[in-house]
Amino acid sequence: MVKIVKKKKKLRIEGLISLIFVMSIFCYLASVTVLRSHNVVLANQEAKLANENEILNNDVSNLEFEVKGLVNRERIMEIAEEGQLKKNEKQIVSVKND
């Protein structure tokens, strides 16, 4: 009678190295894909925020110009005269802070 001998399969070092190499390539491709997609999302957010910043800067400039026009002394004096307010130099009091 013939004896059946089962051979244990040995894990060859070449197979292990190949498996690790394939896994590292897979991980590399997955990380590259994820990082590029995240960079695209961040670039879109940056563009949106830059656009909003430009709009807000324009609004600030417009408001500063409007404030300069409203603070004009001649305009204030004109409004005061329309309201029948008169300038009385006798009632001006100077207060000094020490």
Backbone torsions as a table, in degrees:
resi	resn	phi	psi	omega
1	MET	NA	145.2	-175.9
2	VAL	-94.4	132.9	-179.8
3	LYS	-88.2	129.2	178.3
4	ILE	-91.1	121.0	-179.9
5	VAL	-112.0	122.0	177.5
6	LYS	-90.3	128.5	178.1
7	LYS	-91.2	136.3	174.8
8	LYS	-77.2	133.1	177.5
9	LYS	-78.0	124.9	178.2
10	LYS	-90.4	141.8	176.9
11	LEU	-81.5	107.7	-178.4
12	ARG	-76.5	147.4	-177.9
13	ILE	-64.8	-32.3	179.1
14	GLU	-66.0	-39.2	178.3
15	GLY	-66.3	-40.7	178.3
16	LEU	-65.0	-42.4	178.5
17	ILE	-64.2	-41.3	178.7
18	SER	-63.0	-42.4	179.1
19	LEU	-62.7	-45.4	178.9
20	ILE	-63.7	-39.4	178.7
21	PHE	-63.3	-46.0	179.4
22	VAL	-63.9	-41.3	178.7
23	MET	-65.0	-39.3	179.7
24	SER	-67.7	-37.6	176.1
25	ILE	-64.4	-42.8	178.2
26	PHE	-61.0	-45.5	179.0
27	CYS	-63.4	-39.8	178.7
28	TYR	-61.9	-48.6	-179.5
29	LEU	-62.8	-40.8	178.9
30	ALA	-64.7	-43.3	-178.9
31	SER	-67.9	-38.3	177.7
32	VAL	-62.2	-43.9	-179.7
33	THR	-63.4	-45.9	-178.9
34	VAL	-64.7	-44.7	-178.1
35	LEU	-66.9	-38.6	178.4
36	ARG	-66.7	-40.7	178.7
37	SER	-66.8	-37.1	177.2
38	HIS	-67.0	-37.6	176.7
39	ASN	-63.5	-37.5	177.9
40	VAL	-64.7	-42.9	178.5
41	VAL	-62.3	-44.4	179.5
42	LEU	-65.4	-37.2	178.0
43	ALA	-64.9	-40.0	177.1
44	ASN	-64.7	-41.5	178.1
45	GLN	-64.7	-40.3	179.1
46	GLU	-62.9	-42.8	179.4
47	ALA	-64.1	-41.6	179.6
48	LYS	-63.9	-44.1	-180.0
49	LEU	-67.6	-36.2	177.4
50	ALA	-64.9	-39.3	178.0
51	ASN	-65.4	-45.0	178.3
52	GLU	-63.5	-38.5	178.8
53	ASN	-63.4	-41.8	178.6
54	GLU	-63.9	-41.8	178.4
55	ILE	-63.0	-44.1	179.8
56	LEU	-66.0	-37.5	177.1
57	ASN	-63.9	-39.2	176.2
58	ASN	-64.5	-40.8	178.3
59	ASP	-63.2	-41.3	179.1
60	VAL	-63.0	-43.5	179.5
61	SER	-62.6	-42.9	178.8
62	ASN	-64.0	-41.4	180.0
63	LEU	-68.6	-37.6	176.7
64	GLU	-62.2	-42.2	178.0
65	PHE	-63.1	-42.1	179.1
66	GLU	-64.8	-40.7	178.8
67	VAL	-63.8	-41.8	178.5
68	LYS	-61.0	-37.1	177.7
69	GLY	-69.9	-36.6	-177.9
70	LEU	-76.1	-24.8	-177.5
71	VAL	-87.3	-4.7	-178.8
72	ASN	-55.2	128.6	-175.0
73	ARG	-61.5	-41.4	-179.7
74	GLU	-61.2	-40.1	179.6
75	ARG	-64.6	-43.6	-179.9
76	ILE	-63.4	-43.4	179.1
77	MET	-64.5	-37.6	178.4
78	GLU	-63.6	-43.9	179.0
79	ILE	-65.8	-38.8	179.3
80	ALA	-64.8	-40.2	179.1
81	GLU	-68.3	-36.4	177.0
82	GLU	-63.7	-33.9	178.4
83	GLY	-86.4	10.9	178.7
84	GLN	59.8	38.2	173.5
85	LEU	-97.2	138.4	-178.9
86	LYS	-120.7	152.2	179.7
87	LYS	-83.3	121.7	-179.7
88	ASN	-119.2	104.8	-176.8
89	GLU	-68.8	-20.4	-178.0
90	LYS	-72.7	-21.2	-176.4
91	GLN	-95.9	3.9	-179.5
92	ILE	-78.4	127.1	-179.5
93	VAL	-121.2	129.4	177.5
94	SER	-96.1	131.9	178.3
95	VAL	-119.2	126.6	179.8
96	LYS	-106.4	132.6	176.4
97	ASN	-94.2	127.0	179.7
98	ASP	-95.4	NA	NA
